Amino acid sequence: MAVAAAAWMVAAWFLRRAARRTLLHHRVRVDRFKFTRKPFVIAQVLADPAVHDAVRAHAAEHGAGEDATWERVRGYLREIVPFFNVLAYYRFGYAASNALLRLFYKVSVEFERPDPFRGLPRDAIVVYLMNHRSNADYVVVAYVLMGDVSISYAVGEWARAFPLEYLFKSFGAYFIRRRYREPLYHAVLRSYVQLITRNGVTQGIFPEGGLTRDGRLRPGKIGLLDAILGVAADPDRRSRMYIVPVGINYDRVLEDRTLLGELRSGGEPVKGARLAQAGEVLRFVFWNVGRLLTGKWRRYGRAAVTIGAPVSVDAWLEEQETAGVNVLALDRSERLPRVQEFCDAMLARIGAIIPVTPVPLACAALQSFDADFVPRGQLLDRMAAMRDVLLELNGRVIRADRDIEETFDRAYRMLRMRRIVARVGEGYVVLPRGRELVNYYANGIAHLLGPFAAGLRDRDRLPADRLLS
């Protein structure tokens, strides 16, 4: 026993030393609260008076004993609370994300202003709000910000499977049940989110509440945002709270066909869907491994991120107070519409900075024609006109200095490889199986296209994305 204890102490010392070296190497700021032991975090939530009230209400409503209800709360906390590991995040996480992203995409990051964090206090409480196009969003945004900060994500139940659950928790992510309506659970989740916010943990949340299935931005969901804004009741923390909008876009979303299948089904379970999805994943892996081995591998184009200018929570609350409304003092029924307005304004900011990569631009141009066959000259002219409109409206066009023919040729390589578009004579035809994908990628930037947006909407054949997440 003594030998084992000594070996454990030596191993722990080496791990702590390696963690300190990793932080010095990356020169990154990690929120101190992330290193707090999980039992202490759980104890802090269990001591929250709001959780005590929720336990009593749940026990009375369901006729359950308080001891059983407290055990239910502890189960929720074991599920929610992560355990941040520096070596997992910066050694394994950085190496894996760097290798995978370089394999699949050319990653680019732009900032809405040259130095977005200039003027923020050193102890600022920062929350990143971003649009949700792919499950790769978690990796892409963490990767482009890894040199500055580590983000704790709110992750849905899809990742609660071995080994993803262990990895995400070691990266500091916390799990949420997106469609679970029990008041007790939401009281526990709210208490945890407010605890980490009060302690300055940098968070990343997707206000849409799930992946877009038709390419458009979805309506905002405000549960997590309302909990975070509640921390601003403390004047000291209120002055340090900032929301940073983030826009994400891809030349290829890895799950696009799966998302469109869910859209067609209206959210109803499709017979054999899991088996079909597993088969699609196997085909994807087999095909791409073959391309790697034969030297025919090509990346999937761009993965692009735009980091917006921080929005001060204090300034928003002051604006509301000037209008005679103390948002944080309102009852929940009166407060939530105000929070929804704030969330909608943030989604508008996110939408305005979504980067435009070659494939969405080419798809938008194709979608603007009524005919399935489009002559090359007309297509290039339409792409150029759309790019001009985007630049006039301050759109974030990736490599806008590139010749429009080069931009289209980059997009066409991807569209041809996926059998979405084929060349016929002096023009291009959208293949029947590719029309939905053309719609999907065009929808991602349609709101940026000014006078062209209405034409894209008229041609859109996708059902509305009303699925719950």
Backbone torsions as a table, in degrees:
resi	resn	phi	psi	omega
1	MET	NA	-42.5	-179.5
2	ALA	-64.0	-39.7	179.6
3	VAL	-65.8	-42.6	179.4
4	ALA	-63.3	-41.9	179.2
5	ALA	-63.8	-42.1	179.4
6	ALA	-64.3	-42.1	178.7
7	ALA	-62.4	-40.2	179.3
8	TRP	-64.0	-42.2	-179.4
9	MET	-63.7	-41.2	179.3
10	VAL	-65.6	-43.9	179.4
11	ALA	-62.4	-42.8	179.5
12	ALA	-62.8	-38.4	179.5
13	TRP	-64.2	-44.1	179.5
14	PHE	-64.1	-39.3	179.4
15	LEU	-65.6	-42.4	177.9
16	ARG	-63.5	-40.1	179.1
17	ARG	-64.8	-43.2	178.5
18	ALA	-63.5	-38.2	179.1
19	ALA	-64.5	-43.1	178.9
20	ARG	-63.2	-41.4	178.5
21	ARG	-64.3	-38.1	179.4
22	THR	-63.1	-43.9	179.4
23	LEU	-63.9	-41.2	178.5
24	LEU	-66.2	-37.3	-179.2
25	HIS	-65.4	-44.7	-177.3
26	HIS	-84.2	-12.6	179.8
27	ARG	50.3	47.9	-174.1
28	VAL	-111.7	151.6	175.7
29	ARG	-94.4	120.1	177.0
30	VAL	-111.6	129.4	-179.9
31	ASP	-59.7	127.1	-174.8
32	ARG	-59.7	-33.5	-175.9
33	PHE	-64.6	-21.0	179.0
34	LYS	-63.8	-23.3	-179.1
35	PHE	-86.9	-1.5	178.9
36	THR	-66.6	137.0	-177.4
37	ARG	-66.7	144.6	-175.7
38	LYS	-57.4	-43.4	179.2
39	PRO	-59.0	-36.3	179.4
40	PHE	-67.9	-41.5	178.5
41	VAL	-61.3	-45.2	179.4
42	ILE	-61.4	-41.4	179.7
43	ALA	-62.8	-36.9	178.5
44	GLN	-63.6	-41.6	179.0
45	VAL	-69.2	-40.7	179.7
46	LEU	-62.3	-25.2	-179.5
47	ALA	-85.8	-4.9	-177.0
48	ASP	-69.3	124.2	179.0
49	PRO	-56.3	-33.3	179.6
50	ALA	-64.6	-35.2	177.4
51	VAL	-70.0	-39.0	177.0
52	HIS	-59.9	-44.7	178.7
53	ASP	-62.2	-41.3	-179.7
54	ALA	-66.0	-37.0	178.4
55	VAL	-64.1	-46.1	179.7
56	ARG	-62.8	-42.1	-179.7
57	ALA	-65.0	-41.1	-179.4
58	HIS	-66.3	-44.0	-179.1
59	ALA	-62.7	-40.8	-179.7
60	ALA	-69.0	-40.5	-177.1
61	GLU	-69.6	-37.7	-174.0
62	HIS	-103.1	0.9	180.0
63	GLY	65.9	28.3	-179.3
64	ALA	-98.3	153.4	175.7
65	GLY	-71.7	151.4	-179.2
66	GLU	-65.9	-33.8	178.6
67	ASP	-61.4	-44.0	178.6
68	ALA	-66.2	-36.4	179.8
69	THR	-68.3	-39.5	176.8
70	TRP	-64.0	-36.6	177.4
71	GLU	-65.9	-34.4	175.6
72	ARG	-62.7	-42.3	178.1
73	VAL	-62.1	-43.8	179.4
74	ARG	-62.5	-36.2	176.2
75	GLY	-63.4	-41.7	176.3
76	TYR	-61.0	-41.8	-177.6
77	LEU	-69.0	-37.7	175.9
78	ARG	-61.6	-32.8	178.6
79	GLU	-74.9	-38.3	-172.3
80	ILE	-83.2	-48.4	-166.5
81	VAL	-74.0	126.7	179.6
82	PRO	-87.8	-178.0	173.7
83	PHE	-137.2	99.3	-173.5
84	PHE	-69.9	135.1	179.2
85	ASN	-128.8	115.5	-176.5
86	VAL	-59.1	-44.6	-177.4
87	LEU	-65.7	-39.7	178.2
88	ALA	-63.8	-41.9	-175.8
89	TYR	-71.4	-48.3	-171.4
90	TYR	-96.7	-24.0	176.6
91	ARG	-90.7	-63.0	-178.3
92	PHE	-72.9	-48.7	-176.2
93	GLY	-60.1	-46.7	-178.6
94	TYR	-66.2	-44.9	-178.3
95	ALA	-63.9	-43.1	-178.0
96	ALA	-68.1	-45.7	-179.0
97	SER	-66.1	-38.6	178.6
98	ASN	-62.3	-45.2	-178.5
99	ALA	-67.5	-45.8	-176.0
100	LEU	-69.7	-43.7	-177.9
101	LEU	-67.4	-39.5	177.2
102	ARG	-65.9	-30.8	178.9
103	LEU	-70.5	-42.8	-172.9
104	PHE	-94.2	-32.4	-171.3
105	TYR	-138.0	162.1	161.5
106	LYS	-99.2	113.8	-172.6
107	VAL	-92.7	132.9	175.8
108	SER	-131.7	147.1	177.8
109	VAL	-132.9	135.5	176.0
110	GLU	-128.3	159.5	179.0
111	PHE	-120.3	138.1	-178.4
112	GLU	-60.6	-34.1	173.4
113	ARG	-131.1	155.8	-170.9
114	PRO	-55.8	-42.1	-179.0
115	ASP	-128.1	83.7	-168.7
116	PRO	-63.7	-24.1	-175.0
117	PHE	-103.1	9.8	176.6
118	ARG	-64.3	132.5	178.2
119	GLY	92.2	-11.2	177.3
120	LEU	-77.7	142.8	177.0
121	PRO	-63.7	153.2	-177.8
122	ARG	-61.5	-31.7	-179.6
123	ASP	-99.2	31.1	-179.3
124	ALA	-61.0	144.6	173.7
125	ILE	-98.9	110.2	-171.0
126	VAL	-114.0	132.2	175.5
127	VAL	-124.1	125.5	177.9
128	TYR	-93.0	125.4	173.7
129	LEU	-108.7	129.3	-173.9
130	MET	-141.0	152.7	173.3
131	ASN	-73.4	156.2	-171.0
132	HIS	-121.1	99.3	179.9
133	ARG	-101.7	-31.1	-174.5
134	SER	-151.3	156.8	173.1
135	ASN	-67.4	-14.7	173.7
136	ALA	-70.4	-13.2	179.7
137	ASP	-54.4	-41.1	-179.5
138	TYR	-56.3	-44.8	-176.6
139	VAL	-73.1	-43.7	-174.6
140	VAL	-63.8	-49.7	-177.2
141	VAL	-68.1	-42.3	177.0
142	ALA	-59.7	-38.5	-178.7
143	TYR	-66.4	-46.7	-175.7
144	VAL	-71.8	-20.1	179.8
145	LEU	-104.4	1.4	-172.3
146	MET	-61.3	-28.4	178.8
147	GLY	-75.8	-10.6	-177.8
148	ASP	-112.8	-41.4	-173.3
149	VAL	-160.1	156.6	172.4
150	SER	-101.9	133.7	-175.6
151	ILE	-102.8	136.0	170.8
152	SER	-97.5	113.7	-177.3
153	TYR	-89.4	150.7	164.0
154	ALA	-90.0	115.1	-171.9
155	VAL	-114.6	137.2	178.9
156	GLY	-74.3	174.9	-174.3
157	GLU	-67.7	-15.0	-178.7
158	TRP	-56.7	-27.4	-176.1
159	ALA	-92.4	4.7	-179.7
160	ARG	-86.2	62.5	177.4
161	ALA	-143.8	143.0	-179.7
162	PHE	-68.6	136.4	0.5
163	PRO	-95.6	8.0	-175.7
164	LEU	-60.3	-40.6	-177.6
165	GLU	-59.8	-46.2	-179.7
166	TYR	-63.7	-42.9	-178.8
167	LEU	-63.5	-49.0	-178.3
168	PHE	-62.2	-40.5	179.5
169	LYS	-67.3	-36.3	177.8
170	SER	-69.7	-20.2	175.4
171	PHE	-86.5	-1.2	178.1
172	GLY	93.1	7.2	-179.9
173	ALA	-78.5	147.2	175.8
174	TYR	-116.7	145.1	-173.0
175	PHE	-94.6	143.3	177.3
176	ILE	-131.5	147.5	174.7
177	ARG	-95.5	106.2	-169.4
178	ARG	-69.7	-31.1	-176.3
179	ARG	-114.2	21.8	-178.6
180	TYR	-94.9	117.3	-168.8
181	ARG	-97.2	-0.3	-174.9
182	GLU	-62.0	125.6	-179.3
183	PRO	-58.4	-36.3	-179.7
184	LEU	-62.1	-45.9	179.2
185	TYR	-59.6	-44.7	-177.4
186	HIS	-68.7	-30.5	174.6
187	ALA	-65.9	-40.6	178.3
188	VAL	-66.4	-46.7	179.8
189	LEU	-61.5	-44.1	180.0
190	ARG	-61.1	-42.4	179.5
191	SER	-62.5	-42.4	179.8
192	TYR	-65.6	-46.3	-178.8
193	VAL	-61.5	-41.0	179.0
194	GLN	-68.6	-34.3	178.1
195	LEU	-62.4	-49.1	-178.0
196	ILE	-70.9	-31.0	177.2
197	THR	-67.1	-45.0	177.9
198	ARG	-58.3	-31.4	-177.6
199	ASN	-94.7	15.1	169.3
200	GLY	77.9	18.7	179.1
201	VAL	-72.5	127.8	179.0
202	THR	-76.0	122.7	-174.6
203	GLN	-116.1	156.7	173.6
204	GLY	-128.7	121.9	-179.7
205	ILE	-131.1	155.3	179.5
206	PHE	-108.9	100.8	-174.1
207	PRO	-64.6	-16.9	177.0
208	GLU	-70.9	-17.5	177.1
209	GLY	79.5	3.5	179.6
210	GLY	169.8	173.9	-178.4
211	LEU	-69.3	140.7	171.6
212	THR	-70.2	134.2	-179.0
213	ARG	-102.9	-12.6	178.6
214	ASP	-119.1	4.4	178.3
215	GLY	95.2	-23.2	-178.5
216	ARG	-80.2	158.4	169.5
217	LEU	-65.2	137.2	179.2
218	ARG	-92.7	162.0	175.8
219	PRO	-61.0	148.8	-177.0
220	GLY	-78.0	144.8	172.3
221	LYS	-111.3	138.5	-162.9
222	ILE	-116.9	7.7	-176.8
223	GLY	-56.8	-55.1	-179.3
224	LEU	-66.8	-40.7	-179.1
225	LEU	-63.6	-39.6	177.4
226	ASP	-62.4	-40.6	178.2
227	ALA	-63.8	-42.6	-179.1
228	ILE	-65.0	-45.3	-178.9
229	LEU	-65.0	-26.0	178.1
230	GLY	-60.6	-25.5	178.8
231	VAL	-66.4	-23.0	-179.4
232	ALA	-68.9	-2.8	173.5
233	ALA	-62.8	-24.6	173.9
234	ASP	-83.3	116.4	-174.9
235	PRO	-57.2	-36.8	-179.0
236	ASP	-65.2	-44.8	-179.9
237	ARG	-72.7	-34.3	178.9
238	ARG	-55.5	-41.9	-177.5
239	SER	-70.7	-14.4	-176.4
240	ARG	-107.3	4.3	-174.0
241	MET	-95.0	131.8	-179.7
242	TYR	-137.9	142.0	174.5
243	ILE	-108.8	128.8	-178.8
244	VAL	-112.9	114.9	176.5
245	PRO	-75.1	143.9	-180.0
246	VAL	-134.1	128.5	176.2
247	GLY	-107.1	135.4	-176.5
248	ILE	-129.1	141.3	174.5
249	ASN	-153.6	160.2	-175.7
250	TYR	-138.3	153.7	166.2
251	ASP	-78.1	-23.9	172.5
252	ARG	-147.1	122.0	171.7
253	VAL	-89.1	122.4	-172.2
254	LEU	-59.6	-31.2	-175.4
255	GLU	-98.8	14.6	-168.3
256	ASP	-57.7	-44.9	-179.0
257	ARG	-66.9	-36.8	177.0
258	THR	-63.9	-43.0	179.8
259	LEU	-64.2	-40.1	177.9
260	LEU	-66.8	-34.3	175.6
261	GLY	-63.4	-41.1	176.7
262	GLU	-64.8	-36.9	179.0
263	LEU	-64.5	-42.8	179.8
264	ARG	-64.3	-35.8	-177.2
265	SER	-79.5	-7.7	-179.9
266	GLY	66.7	21.3	178.6
267	GLY	90.2	-7.2	178.9
268	GLU	-77.6	143.6	178.1
269	PRO	-58.6	133.2	178.9
270	VAL	-98.7	130.0	-178.4
271	LYS	-59.7	126.7	179.1
272	GLY	75.7	14.6	-175.3
273	ALA	-64.3	-42.9	-178.4
274	ARG	-64.1	-41.7	179.6
275	LEU	-65.3	-42.2	179.1
276	ALA	-64.3	-40.1	179.3
277	GLN	-65.8	-40.9	177.6
278	ALA	-62.2	-41.3	177.7
279	GLY	-63.5	-39.0	179.0
280	GLU	-65.0	-40.1	178.1
281	VAL	-63.4	-43.7	179.5
282	LEU	-62.6	-42.4	177.4
283	ARG	-62.7	-41.2	179.2
284	PHE	-59.4	-48.5	-179.4
285	VAL	-64.5	-48.2	-177.5
286	PHE	-59.6	-46.5	-177.2
287	TRP	-63.9	-43.9	-176.8
288	ASN	-74.3	-33.9	173.7
289	VAL	-63.1	-41.3	177.0
290	GLY	-60.9	-41.4	178.5
291	ARG	-65.2	-37.0	177.5
292	LEU	-64.7	-46.0	-176.1
293	LEU	-67.9	-30.1	-178.4
294	THR	-94.1	4.0	178.1
295	GLY	74.2	18.0	-178.8
296	LYS	-103.1	12.7	-177.2
297	TRP	-66.5	134.7	172.8
298	ARG	-131.8	139.2	178.8
299	ARG	-67.6	163.7	-177.0
300	TYR	-89.2	27.8	177.5
301	GLY	84.1	-143.0	-172.8
302	ARG	-94.2	144.2	160.0
303	ALA	-119.4	116.4	-170.7
304	ALA	-122.5	141.5	-179.6
305	VAL	-131.3	136.8	172.0
306	THR	-119.5	124.4	177.5
307	ILE	-94.7	119.8	-176.8
308	GLY	-82.5	174.1	177.4
309	ALA	-74.6	137.0	-179.8
310	PRO	-61.7	143.9	177.3
311	VAL	-111.4	124.8	-177.9
312	SER	-76.8	124.8	175.0
313	VAL	-65.7	-37.8	178.5
314	ASP	-59.1	-44.0	-179.1
315	ALA	-64.0	-40.2	178.8
316	TRP	-64.5	-44.2	-179.8
317	LEU	-65.5	-38.0	176.9
318	GLU	-63.1	-39.5	178.0
319	GLU	-61.7	-41.4	177.5
320	GLN	-65.9	-40.6	-179.4
321	GLU	-67.3	-34.9	176.0
322	THR	-61.7	-32.4	177.5
323	ALA	-84.1	5.0	176.4
324	GLY	88.1	18.7	-177.7
325	VAL	-122.5	119.4	172.9
326	ASN	-96.3	93.3	-170.2
327	VAL	-56.4	-45.0	-173.0
328	LEU	-73.9	-13.5	177.7
329	ALA	-92.5	-5.8	-178.0
330	LEU	-75.7	154.2	169.9
331	ASP	-64.2	159.0	-175.9
332	ARG	-55.2	-43.0	-177.3
333	SER	-64.1	-29.3	178.5
334	GLU	-90.6	-27.7	-177.2
335	ARG	-75.4	-41.2	-173.6
336	LEU	-59.1	-39.7	176.0
337	PRO	-60.9	-34.1	176.8
338	ARG	-67.7	-42.7	178.1
339	VAL	-64.6	-37.5	178.1
340	GLN	-62.2	-40.8	177.6
341	GLU	-61.2	-41.9	178.4
342	PHE	-64.6	-43.4	179.2
343	CYS	-62.1	-43.4	179.4
344	ASP	-62.4	-38.7	178.0
345	ALA	-65.3	-37.8	178.3
346	MET	-69.1	-38.3	177.0
347	LEU	-64.5	-35.0	176.1
348	ALA	-64.5	-39.5	176.1
349	ARG	-64.2	-41.8	178.6
350	ILE	-62.3	-46.0	-179.8
351	GLY	-59.8	-35.2	-177.3
352	ALA	-70.6	-21.7	-176.8
353	ILE	-110.6	8.7	176.0
354	ILE	-60.3	123.9	-177.7
355	PRO	-70.7	147.9	-179.6
356	VAL	-104.8	111.2	179.6
357	THR	-99.6	170.0	-172.7
358	PRO	-57.8	-44.8	-176.2
359	VAL	-63.6	-49.0	176.5
360	PRO	-59.2	-37.4	179.4
361	LEU	-65.5	-44.3	178.5
362	ALA	-64.5	-40.4	179.9
363	CYS	-66.6	-38.3	177.8
364	ALA	-63.1	-40.6	178.5
365	ALA	-65.0	-44.5	177.6
366	LEU	-61.3	-40.1	-177.0
367	GLN	-69.2	-20.2	-177.3
368	SER	-80.3	-9.6	178.1
369	PHE	-96.0	143.2	177.6
370	ASP	-76.2	-26.3	-177.4
371	ALA	-88.3	151.0	175.9
372	ASP	-77.7	-25.3	175.5
373	PHE	-98.7	127.0	-178.5
374	VAL	-126.3	119.7	176.2
375	PRO	-59.8	144.8	-176.4
376	ARG	-57.5	-45.2	-177.6
377	GLY	-60.0	-44.1	179.4
378	GLN	-66.0	-38.0	-179.9
379	LEU	-65.0	-44.4	179.2
380	LEU	-65.2	-39.7	178.0
381	ASP	-62.7	-41.1	179.9
382	ARG	-66.6	-41.3	177.3
383	MET	-61.5	-43.0	179.5
384	ALA	-63.3	-41.7	179.3
385	ALA	-64.8	-40.7	178.0
386	MET	-65.2	-41.5	178.4
387	ARG	-62.9	-39.1	178.1
388	ASP	-62.1	-42.6	178.2
389	VAL	-63.0	-43.8	178.9
390	LEU	-58.8	-44.6	-179.4
391	LEU	-67.8	-38.0	177.6
392	GLU	-64.0	-33.2	-178.9
393	LEU	-95.3	17.7	177.4
394	ASN	64.0	33.1	174.9
395	GLY	-70.8	154.6	-177.9
396	ARG	-95.4	79.6	-177.7
397	VAL	-85.9	121.6	180.0
398	ILE	-71.5	127.8	-178.9
399	ARG	51.7	55.3	179.6
400	ALA	-65.9	-17.9	179.9
401	ASP	-79.5	-7.3	-177.1
402	ARG	-76.1	146.6	175.4
403	ASP	-60.0	140.7	-174.1
404	ILE	-63.6	-29.9	176.8
405	GLU	-65.5	-39.5	178.5
406	GLU	-66.4	-40.6	177.8
407	THR	-60.7	-45.8	-179.8
408	PHE	-66.1	-40.9	-178.8
409	ASP	-61.3	-36.2	176.7
410	ARG	-65.8	-42.3	178.5
411	ALA	-66.7	-42.0	-175.7
412	TYR	-64.0	-34.4	177.8
413	ARG	-58.4	-41.2	178.6
414	MET	-71.7	-43.6	-178.6
415	LEU	-65.3	-37.1	177.8
416	ARG	-69.9	-42.9	-178.8
417	MET	-60.4	-34.0	-178.1
418	ARG	-93.4	6.0	179.4
419	ARG	57.5	44.3	175.4
420	ILE	-96.4	-40.5	-178.1
421	VAL	-131.9	142.8	176.8
422	ALA	-128.4	148.2	176.8
423	ARG	-87.5	132.3	177.1
424	VAL	-131.6	110.4	-178.8
425	GLY	60.9	-124.6	-177.8
426	GLU	-97.5	22.9	-179.5
427	GLY	-151.9	-164.9	-173.4
428	TYR	-135.1	145.0	178.8
429	VAL	-120.4	133.2	172.6
430	VAL	-81.0	119.5	-178.9
431	LEU	-71.2	150.8	-174.7
432	PRO	-53.3	-41.9	-177.9
433	ARG	-74.1	-13.3	-176.9
434	GLY	-96.4	-10.6	-174.7
435	ARG	-59.7	-43.2	179.9
436	GLU	-61.1	-38.2	-179.7
437	LEU	-69.9	-37.1	175.0
438	VAL	-59.9	-45.2	177.3
439	ASN	-58.8	-46.5	-176.0
440	TYR	-58.7	-49.8	-177.3
441	TYR	-72.1	-34.2	176.4
442	ALA	-64.7	-39.1	-179.5
443	ASN	-60.1	-29.3	-177.1
444	GLY	-64.4	-23.1	-179.2
445	ILE	-124.9	2.9	-175.5
446	ALA	-56.9	-37.1	-177.4
447	HIS	-67.3	-13.1	-179.4
448	LEU	-93.6	-6.8	-165.0
449	LEU	-95.2	10.9	173.2
450	GLY	53.0	-118.9	-175.6
451	PRO	-65.2	-17.9	179.4
452	PHE	-83.9	-15.9	-172.6
453	ALA	-61.4	-42.4	-177.1
454	ALA	-62.1	-39.8	178.9
455	GLY	-64.1	-37.6	178.0
456	LEU	-66.3	-40.6	-179.5
457	ARG	-65.5	-39.0	179.9
458	ASP	-62.0	-34.3	-177.1
459	ARG	-85.3	-14.5	-173.4
460	ASP	-64.3	127.5	-179.4
461	ARG	-110.3	5.9	-177.8
462	LEU	-82.6	142.7	173.6
463	PRO	-68.5	158.8	179.6
464	ALA	-65.7	146.4	179.9
465	ASP	-86.8	92.3	-179.5
466	ARG	-111.8	14.0	-177.5
467	LEU	-69.6	145.2	176.0
468	LEU	-86.2	148.4	178.1
469	SER	-123.4	NA	NA
